[in-house]
């Protein structure tokens, strides 16, 4: 089949594209990073998103059977916002329908909530509703935290353990996460691409951790022990702002702290991914956290490829 994947030069999109190519499909990618190195060479042709010129987007999608969408932003910024991402994704969905795309596989988030004042989860809920009403066959995958060689959260927890004298954990510390290996998410996207039924799947990993347990586990595996203290969300936020000034990044936002503490990265569902985070950390213990991974650098620098941790 001819398949369009958004962000094939990025993180999850790259893993999805690799597996689709291995399965023998013809792949194109839609991207904001036309100058970024193409890890697939001539096997994958890149097109700009052209959200402002839908007729050009239609030309790019012509002949595509399935769209796999990973396009999103992590937080609001002067250069990008959740509202803009929602509007752009709606253009992408409607244009896909107009050009005859048969099926859309869409990456969402656990616990999307149209009533929430958190723009990430409200925006994801709005897009899920739009896709369900679109009239095109769909599969919605709802991952929590992704882990892999290019990830941000797991790597930067390890970086903090290696570089900071003490680690702060927000509030009560009992909120849970279910990290899924990015390769398992990619495999699910490939498998569900060929299905004909409308589905919503909780894309969670096989292990569940409280945030404190996750920090302790990472520290234990990489051989770094630090005091872990409970801090108020506000104090933790400002400490992360100071670290962010040092590394030139947005380490975490107030909204992301709330998302963690409200338990939005946990669902009571069977795991979709089989890869254990504990096993993966053990295999990468020597390199994990050696370098800080900057979300802002990835957003601003559209030329450099993603670095593996």
N, C-alpha and C positions, 0 to 999 in steps of 0.2 A: 504494500500500500504506500501511497504518498502521504506523509505525515508531517505536520508542522509542530515544532516544539518551541515554545518561548524560552529564551535565555539558555541556549545550548552551550554558550561559552562561559556560563556561570557555575552555579553549585549543583542544585538538584537537576537542573535541565541538562547538564553535561552527563550525569549518570544515566538519565533516562535515554538520552540520545545514543550513548554507547550501547545500551542494551537493544535499542531498536535497530541499530545498524547490524549488530550481531545476529538479529533475527531476520535480516535480509530486506528491511524496508528502505524506501527512498525517503530521505529526511531533508527538510528545509528548516531554517530557524528564523524567528522574528526576534530582533534584538535592538537595544539602545547602544550597543557597544560594537559598532561595525569595525572599529580599529583594533579591537582586542584580538590576540592570536587565535586562529581557528585550529583547535586541537585535532580536528577531523579532516583537515585539508579539503580536497575537492569532493569528498564524500558528502559534505553538508554545505549547501549554498545559503548564504545569509542575506536577509532583507531587513531594512529598517521597519519599525512598527508602523510609521505613517498614521498615527492616530488622528492627526490634524487633516489628513488627506485620505479619507476612507476609500476613494476610488483606487488609489495606489495600493492600499491594504488589500482590497479585493483582487487586484492583479496578482499580488503575492500569494494569496490563498487559493487562487484558481486551480482546480484539479486536486485539491487536498481532500483526503478521505476523513482524516481524524486530526483534531487539534488537541495537543497536550499543553495545558496552560499552567505555568509556574509564576507568572508575572505578579509582582506585589512589591510593597515597600515595608520595611520593618517599623519605621516610626515617622512621624511628621517632621518635616524640615523645610527650611525656606526654599530648597531646591526640589523637593518632592513631598507630596502629602498623600494620606490615605484617600481623601476625597478625590484627588486627581487619579489615583490608581483605580478607584471604583469606576469613575467615569470612563477611563481608558479601556478597562476590561469590558465594560458594557458595549463599547464600540467594537471591540474585538469579537465578542460573542455574536452581536447582530450581523457583523460583516461575514463571519464564518457561516452563519445560517444562509445569508444571501447568496454566497458562492457555492452552496451545496455541500458543505462539510457534513458528514454523516453522523459523527459522534465527537463529543468533547469530554476529555478527561481533565478535571480541574482540581488543582491542589488548594485546599482550604485550610482550616484550623480546627482543633477540637473546641467544642462548646461555643460555636458562633452564636451571637445573641443580638437580635435586631433591637432589643430594648435597652441594651447597654450604652453607657456613655463613654465606653472605651472604643475609640475609632477603629482599632484593628479588628476587634471581634464584631462590632456593628457592621463594618464594611464587608467583612467576610460573609456575614449573614445575608446582607443585601445582595451580594453576588450569587450566593447559593439560590436565593429566591428567584433572581433573574434567570439563572440557568434552568431551573426547574420549569419555568413558565415559557422558555424559549421555543419549545417544540422541536428540539433536537435531542437525540439520544445522549445520555450523559452518565458519567461516573464521577462522584465527588469523593476525593480522598482527604481525610482530616488528620494530618500528622500533628504531633506535638513538637518537641525539640528534635531536630535532626543532628546526627553525629556522623562524622566522616573526616577524611584528611583535610578538607577545606573548611570545616565548621568553625563557628565563632564561639558559642557558649562553652562547650566542653574544653576547647583549647585554651580559652582565656581564663577559665577557672584554674586550669593547670598552670598557666602563666602567673596568675596571682599567687598561687601557692609557692612557686619558685622565686618570686620577687618581693612579696610583701611579708612583713614580720607577723601580721595577724590577719585573720580573715573574718569579715563581718557577714552574718546571715540575718536577713530581714525578719523582724518580728518573731512570731511563734515558732517558726522553723518546721512546722508539721505539714506544710503544703507539699503536694506530690508532683512528680514529673515521670513521664514514660517515654524516654528517648528512643527514637527509631533510627536504625542505620539507613543512611541515604540510599544505599544500594538496594535495600529491601523496599523502600518507597518506590524506587525506580522500577523494580521488578513488578510490583503491584500495578503501577501505571501501564506497563507493557501488557500484562495479562488482562487488565480490565479494558484496555483499548479495543480488544477484539470481541468483547462481550456485547450483546445487543440489549441487555436489560438496563433500566435506570437504577443506579445504586448510590448509596451513601455509606462509606466505610470509614470506621475509626482506624487510622493508620498509626497504631501505637506499637512500641517495642515490647519485648518479652520480660523486661524488668521494670519495676517501679521503685522509685527512691523518693524519700523526702529530700528537700534541698540540702539539709545538713548531711544526710547520708551520702548524697552525691559528692559533696565536697570532700568528706572523709574518705570515701572510696577512691577518688582520684588521687588524693594525697598519699594514701596507702600504697597504691600501685606504682606511682612514680617515685616513691621513696622520700617524700617531703612531708613532714609533720609541722603544722602550725596551730597555734591557739585559735579556736573558733568561738566567737562571741556573738551573742544576739544583740542587734542594734535596732533602733526604731527605723521605720521606713524613711523618715525624713533625714535622719543622720546618715543612714546608709546611702541615700541618694546624693547628698552633698559630698560625701567621701568619694563616691564614684565620679562625681563631677570633677573633683581635684585630680583623680587618676586620669580622667579623660583629657584634661588639659595637658598632662604629661605625655600621653600617648597619641594625642591628636584625634580623639574619637569620642563618640557618644557611647559610653560603656553601658548604661542602662537609663531608661526614662522612668519618670514617676508612674506612667501608665503601665510600663512593663513590670514594675514592682507590684502594682495592684493586681495585674494579671496572674502573677505567681501566687500571691497571697490569697487570692480568691479561688484558687484551685482550678483555673481554666485550662491548665495543661495536664489534667487528669480526667479520665473517663473510666467508667466501669464497663469494660468490654473485652472480648478476647483479643490477644495480640495479633497483629498482622505481620510484624517482622519477627524473624527467628534469630537474628544476630544479637548476641548479648553485648551490651555496652562494656561490662566488666572484662569480657574476653578481648574486645577490640582495644580497650585502653591498655591491657597487658601487652598486646602485640605492638603498640606504638608508644610504650612507656619512655623510650629514650628520646623521642622527638617531640612528644606532646608538650605544649606550653613553652618550648624554647624561644618562640617568637610570638609577639602579640599579633592577633588578627584584627584588623581595623575594618569595621563596617563602612565607615565614612570613606576610607580610602577606596574601597570597592565601588562606592557610588560616584565618587568624584573622578577617579582615575578610570577612564573608559578605554585605556590603551593596554595596560598591563594585564597579564593573565592572572587567575587566582592562584595563590601560592598554597601548596600542600603543607600541612603542619607536621 
